[in-house]
Amino acid sequence: ATPHRLPGYAHLRGEGLEIGAFNHPAELPAGCRVRYFDVMAIDEARRRFPEMDPDCFVEPDFLGDLDHDGLASYEDRSFSFVILNHVLEHVANPIAVLREVCRLVCPEGHLVVSVPDKNRTFDRDREVTSWEHLFREYLEEVTEVTDEHYMDFLTKVAPEIFEDPDRDIPHELRRVRSRHEHAHVWTSKAFRAFLVRVFKLIRVPADCVHESMASENGIEYFGVWRLRAT
């Protein structure tokens, strides 16, 4: 349940794009029009995530890979708002993705962004991804999540598989890659600091109009930011 998001969504108007809605699309105010972008079609999502209710998945209007110029066909300032709920932890290059997403938002439009707080999820034993790590990936124009990221996921989230001599570790790596498991992790405080640094780096002036931290909502950082005209 995400009732803490509703006051943030109340700021949204016009036509927007939701990226990675998956099985939990945003509950938007009446009058908002939204299209959906995702990395996999609904049938593939149901196959890869059998533990989820198959009737809850959203059918994407557009398919693409955020790390491989998936948004390149959209013109600048195409949408009044863009929603990124629980997306950035999955991508190879979060800074590049944020830069591209901000390009799509019209002046005085809104960016909605959330990530799970590692301390409230299965990532609790993992280290916060540092700015230096993420900035290096940005400078190197990284487009693929490396096996090292997914090995960190496996060793901290599912350490028991390494105690079983019959487990096929390469197979486990392929499985978590196919599911796009978490490559990067933050606490609410660390993600907010990261987001502010990204806005400064890409020279996008932004004002936070609604915010909720995991200490309040129990699961995530959630923020709605108005992107001012430059």
C-alpha positions in Angstrom: 0.0 0.0 0.0 1.3 3.4 -1.0 -1.1 6.1 0.4 1.8 8.4 1.0 2.2 8.8 -2.8 -1.3 10.2 -3.3 -0.6 13.8 -2.1 2.4 13.8 -4.5 0.3 12.6 -7.5 -2.2 15.4 -6.8 0.4 17.9 -8.3 0.2 16.2 -11.7 -1.7 17.5 -14.7 -1.8 16.8 -18.4 -0.2 14.0 -20.3 2.6 12.0 -18.8 4.8 8.9 -19.2 5.1 6.2 -16.5 8.3 4.1 -16.9 8.3 0.7 -15.3 4.8 0.6 -13.9 5.0 -3.2 -14.1 2.3 -4.4 -11.7 1.8 -1.2 -9.7 0.8 1.7 -11.9 0.5 5.2 -10.3 -3.0 6.2 -9.0 -3.3 9.5 -10.8 -5.8 12.3 -10.5 -8.8 12.4 -12.8 -7.9 14.2 -16.0 -4.3 13.0 -16.2 -3.5 11.0 -19.3 -0.6 8.5 -19.1 1.3 6.2 -21.4 3.4 3.3 -20.2 7.0 2.4 -21.1 8.7 -0.8 -20.0 11.6 -3.2 -20.8 9.4 -6.2 -21.3 5.9 -7.1 -22.6 3.2 -8.3 -20.3 3.5 -12.0 -21.3 7.2 -12.0 -20.6 6.7 -10.2 -17.3 4.2 -12.9 -16.2 6.6 -15.6 -17.2 9.6 -14.2 -15.4 7.7 -13.2 -12.2 5.3 -16.1 -11.6 5.1 -15.2 -7.9 3.1 -12.0 -8.8 -0.6 -11.8 -9.6 -0.7 -12.1 -13.4 -3.8 -9.8 -13.7 -2.0 -6.8 -12.1 0.6 -6.2 -14.8 0.2 -3.1 -17.0 0.5 -3.5 -20.8 3.2 -1.1 -22.0 2.5 1.3 -24.8 6.2 1.3 -25.6 9.0 -1.2 -25.1 12.6 -0.2 -24.7 15.8 -0.4 -22.6 16.6 2.7 -20.6 20.3 1.8 -20.7 20.4 1.5 -24.5 18.8 4.8 -25.6 15.3 3.5 -25.1 13.9 7.0 -24.8 15.8 8.5 -27.7 12.7 8.6 -30.0 10.9 11.0 -27.7 11.3 14.7 -28.3 12.5 17.1 -25.7 9.8 18.4 -23.3 7.3 15.8 -24.6 5.4 15.3 -21.3 3.9 17.3 -18.4 5.2 14.6 -16.0 7.3 11.4 -16.0 7.0 8.8 -13.3 9.9 6.5 -12.2 8.8 4.3 -9.4 11.3 1.6 -8.4 13.2 1.8 -11.6 16.6 3.4 -11.0 17.8 0.6 -8.7 17.6 -1.8 -11.7 19.4 0.2 -14.4 23.1 0.2 -15.2 23.5 4.0 -15.3 21.1 5.8 -13.1 22.6 9.3 -13.7 22.3 8.9 -17.5 18.7 7.7 -17.1 17.8 10.7 -15.0 19.4 13.0 -17.4 17.4 11.5 -20.3 14.1 11.5 -18.3 14.5 15.1 -17.3 14.9 16.0 -21.0 11.4 14.8 -21.6 9.7 16.9 -18.9 8.3 20.3 -20.1 9.2 23.5 -18.1 7.3 23.5 -14.8 6.5 19.9 -15.3 7.1 17.2 -12.7 9.4 14.3 -12.1 8.1 11.6 -9.8 10.7 9.3 -8.5 11.0 6.6 -5.9 13.4 3.9 -4.9 13.2 1.2 -2.2 15.1 2.0 1.0 17.6 -0.8 1.4 17.1 -1.0 5.1 13.4 -1.9 4.6 14.0 -4.6 1.9 16.0 -7.8 1.2 18.9 -5.4 0.4 19.5 -4.5 4.0 22.9 -6.2 4.2 24.2 -4.5 1.1 26.3 -1.3 1.1 24.8 1.9 -0.1 26.0 2.5 -3.7 28.4 5.5 -3.5 28.3 8.6 -5.6 31.8 7.8 -6.8 30.7 4.5 -8.1 27.6 5.9 -9.9 29.6 8.9 -11.3 32.2 6.6 -12.7 29.6 4.6 -14.5 28.2 7.8 -15.9 31.5 9.1 -17.2 32.3 5.7 -18.7 28.8 5.6 -20.4 28.1 2.2 -18.9 25.1 0.5 -20.6 25.2 -3.0 -19.0 24.9 -4.1 -15.4 28.0 -6.2 -14.7 28.1 -9.6 -13.1 29.8 -8.0 -10.0 26.6 -6.1 -9.3 24.5 -9.3 -9.4 27.1 -11.3 -7.4 26.8 -8.7 -4.7 23.0 -9.1 -4.9 23.3 -12.9 -4.6 25.9 -13.0 -1.8 24.0 -10.6 0.4 20.4 -11.5 -0.5 20.7 -15.3 -1.0 23.9 -16.4 0.6 22.5 -19.9 1.1 23.0 -20.8 -2.6 26.8 -20.7 -2.1 26.5 -23.3 0.6 24.9 -25.8 -1.8 27.6 -27.6 -3.9 24.9 -28.6 -6.4 23.8 -25.0 -7.2 24.7 -23.7 -10.6 26.0 -20.2 -9.9 26.2 -19.1 -13.5 22.6 -20.1 -13.9 21.7 -18.1 -10.8 23.5 -15.1 -12.3 21.5 -15.5 -15.5 18.3 -15.7 -13.6 18.8 -12.5 -11.6 19.9 -10.7 -14.8 16.8 -11.9 -16.6 14.7 -10.5 -13.7 16.7 -7.2 -13.7 17.2 -7.5 -9.9 18.6 -4.6 -7.9 22.0 -3.4 -9.2 22.3 -0.3 -7.0 20.9 0.4 -3.5 20.3 3.5 -1.4 18.7 4.6 1.9 16.1 7.3 1.6 18.6 9.9 2.9 21.4 8.7 0.5 19.0 8.7 -2.5 17.8 12.2 -1.8 21.4 13.4 -1.7 22.2 11.6 -4.9 19.2 13.1 -6.6 20.2 16.6 -5.6 23.7 16.0 -6.9 22.4 14.7 -10.2 20.2 17.8 -10.7 23.2 20.0 -10.2 25.4 17.9 -12.5 22.9 18.0 -15.4 22.0 21.6 -14.7 18.3 21.1 -14.1 16.8 23.4 -11.5 14.3 21.5 -9.4 12.1 22.1 -6.4 10.7 19.3 -4.3 6.9 19.7 -3.9 6.2 16.5 -2.1 8.4 14.0 -0.3 8.1 10.9 1.9 11.0 9.0 3.5 11.1 5.3 4.6 11.1 6.4 8.2 7.5 7.7 7.5 6.1 5.2 5.0 8.1 2.1 5.9 9.4 1.2 2.5 10.9 3.9 0.2 12.1 7.3 -0.8 9.3 9.0 -2.8 9.5 12.5 -4.2 7.8 14.8 -6.6 10.0 17.4 -8.1 9.0 20.4 -10.2 11.6 21.1 -13.0 11.9 24.8 -13.5 12.6 26.4 -16.9 16.4 27.1 -17.5 
